């Protein structure tokens, strides 16, 4: 399938993983599970259907050098840094513009750089029909079968009696409250929105012209990617694009959207230290430890320590402890989603040395 391409979105800062995640060493380039970083694992998963020479990465200036280092198999020119953060619609539109200029028949899959998928073979089996449906002119989304009533994800509503294969999307639902999430789980036809999308580049660019004309016009005015003027024009143009997600801009408004219910493929967006804890091996007292630690009469803790220091816990439960050379985080594990608030405080204090 020579016209299939993959775009990996890797521009996030991962603030909920402070102090391990920093601007130049953000979540997607960290090694939480084994010897490969999250973005390396993303490329590894795609290899059966997408060779590295047809993978593109969109990131930021802080991370680009590290990603180039981690992904030597991906052509360096295909690892791009956005001139400014403008959410997913302009980012994906930019990639579609580039690919369309290179290959008018291009079909593009969009993949987050920082997710975990436990059942890789099952996942790969779903990629081929997704690309195939996109080649037919449809906009394709992945829905992940929910394993609990999650309030932190958006949901895709399918018709009742949802089956495998292409399925019309009834609606997209925002992150629900706890009561609504329980109803979604019980209904059986609501799936988590995994942020993975597939479309022909021509179809997406048409949708942007229809639903986001200002951004579409700005991107259309860029010279070809091979032009020497491309980077300079991109630096001028991209910051003027609208700051909006692809979900709001296109998916929730387009009529040719279909979904592929992915079932339970072991998907996790690794959204907080608590998610890392849940994915790690734990001892008899439900403690998960990375590095060297001594725990006594302590239960349900996650400890990630500096290699040259022993961390000892006595009589404490359900904590996140993350130790780095210049910062130490101690948090209630149930409040791990709020770690990003600490980063906001550091920004107010202009502590660039800790960002």
Secondary structure, DSSP 8 states (H G I E B T S, - for coil): -TTEEEEEE-----GGGTTT-BTTB-GGGS-SSTTS-HHHHHHHHHTTT--GGGEEEEE-HHHHHHHHHH-TTS-GGGEEE-SS--HHHHHHHHHHHHHHHH-TT-EEEEEESS-EES-HHHHHHHHHHHHHHHHTT-EEEEEEE-SS--SSS-EEEE-SS--SSEEEEEEEE----HHHHHHHHHHS-EEEEEEEEEEEHHHHHHHHHHH-HHHHHHHHTS--TTSTTHHHHHHHHGGGS----HIIIIITT-SSEEEEE-----EE---SHHHHHHHS---TTS-EEES-EEEES-BS-EEE--TT--EEEES-BSEEEEEETTEEEEEEGGGGGGHHHHHHHHHHTT-GGG-
